[in-house]
Amino acid sequence: MKGLIGKKAGMTQIFDDSGVVIPVTLIEAGPCYVTQIRSLDRDGYSAVQLGFGEAKPKRLTGGQLGHLKRNDLPPLRFLREFRIKPIDDLEAGDKLMADVFVIGDRVDVVGTSKGKGFAGAMKRHGFGGGPITHGQSDRQRSPGSHGACAAPGRVFKGSRGPGHMGSNRVTSQNLCVVLVDASRNLIGVNGSVPGARDGIVVIKEARKQKAQESMQK
């Protein structure tokens, strides 16, 4: 199984053999512990639950501590499930390190984007704004008219407009692993990943790489 929970450490750059600069995001991936294995017969689906980030016992609830003590695991703050089709040779209590991935692997990184607070429609959705001419003085960045006139006479739910921007679940797809440092539990991926520094991310095998490879052939 190729999947880990990690923490975004920041961005840097490396150089390949030809001297080309590669932007890299460093992720502190692992150590992760297998906290539970879900089977098709018992749970209705196959998955592996991993835990990451040791914390003080007082930071966890009694149910969480009991769930972890069942397999003699330390208090882990973050638990995530990874769906898998066949159950690998994993058992509850196993420890996974950054060397689960190798250089050249394609991964999807899931995280929470940076929160930017309240934003207008132009910044939030890329609206063009109103015309500057014809006496317009204070509505240049307005989203304009919403909804219909007489019927239904209201704005539909989900219409784009001003509101809270960011803090959404975002997936960066098909990133290439360009660095693996198992001794320091570091994984470097080419490009950016969602979230701020020290944000929790999930790294898993890319879902679309096989489709892209078949299209290229």
Secondary structure as the mmCIF struct_conf table of DSSP 4:
data_model
#
loop_
_struct_conf.conf_type_id
_struct_conf.id
_struct_conf.beg_label_comp_id
_struct_conf.beg_label_asym_id
_struct_conf.beg_label_seq_id
_struct_conf.end_label_comp_id
_struct_conf.end_label_asym_id
_struct_conf.end_label_seq_id
STRN STRN1 GLY A 3 PHE A 15
TURN_TY1_P TURN_TY1_P1 ASP A 17 SER A 18
STRN STRN2 VAL A 21 ALA A 29
STRN STRN3 CYS A 32 ARG A 38
HELX_RH_AL_P HELX_RH_AL_P1 LEU A 40 ASP A 43
BEND BEND1 GLY A 44 TYR A 45
STRN STRN4 ALA A 47 GLU A 54
HELX_RH_3T_P HELX_RH_3T_P1 PRO A 57 ARG A 59
BEND BEND2 LEU A 60 LEU A 60
HELX_RH_AL_P HELX_RH_AL_P2 GLY A 62 LYS A 69
TURN_TY1_P TURN_TY1_P2 ARG A 70 ASP A 72
HELX_LH_PP_P HELX_LH_PP_P1 LEU A 73 PRO A 75
STRN STRN5 LEU A 76 ARG A 83
BEND BEND3 LYS A 85 PRO A 86
BEND BEND4 ASP A 89 ASP A 89
TURN_TY1_P TURN_TY1_P3 ALA A 92 GLY A 93
STRN STRN6 LYS A 95 LEU A 96
HELX_RH_3T_P HELX_RH_3T_P2 ALA A 98 VAL A 100
BEND BEND5 PHE A 101 PHE A 101
TURN_TY1_P TURN_TY1_P4 ILE A 103 GLY A 104
STRN STRN7 ARG A 106 THR A 112
HELX_LH_PP_P HELX_LH_PP_P2 SER A 113 GLY A 115
STRN STRN8 GLY A 117 ALA A 119
HELX_RH_AL_P HELX_RH_AL_P3 ALA A 121 HIS A 125
BEND BEND6 ILE A 132 ILE A 132
TURN_TY1_P TURN_TY1_P5 HIS A 134 GLY A 135
BEND BEND7 ASP A 138 ASP A 138
TURN_TY1_P TURN_TY1_P6 GLN A 140 ARG A 141
BEND BEND8 GLY A 147 GLY A 147
BEND BEND9 CYS A 149 PRO A 152
BEND BEND10 ARG A 154 ARG A 154
HELX_LH_PP_P HELX_LH_PP_P3 VAL A 155 PHE A 156
TURN_TY1_P TURN_TY1_P7 LYS A 157 GLY A 158
BEND BEND11 PRO A 162 PRO A 162
STRN STRN9 GLY A 163 MET A 165
STRN STRN10 ARG A 169 ASP A 181
TURN_TY1_P TURN_TY1_P8 ALA A 182 ASN A 185
STRN STRN11 LEU A 186 ASN A 190
BEND BEND12 GLY A 191 GLY A 191
BEND BEND13 PRO A 194 GLY A 195
TURN_TY1_P TURN_TY1_P9 ARG A 197 ASP A 198
STRN STRN12 ILE A 200 GLU A 205
BEND BEND14 ARG A 207 LYS A 208
HELX_RH_AL_P HELX_RH_AL_P4 GLN A 209 GLN A 216
#
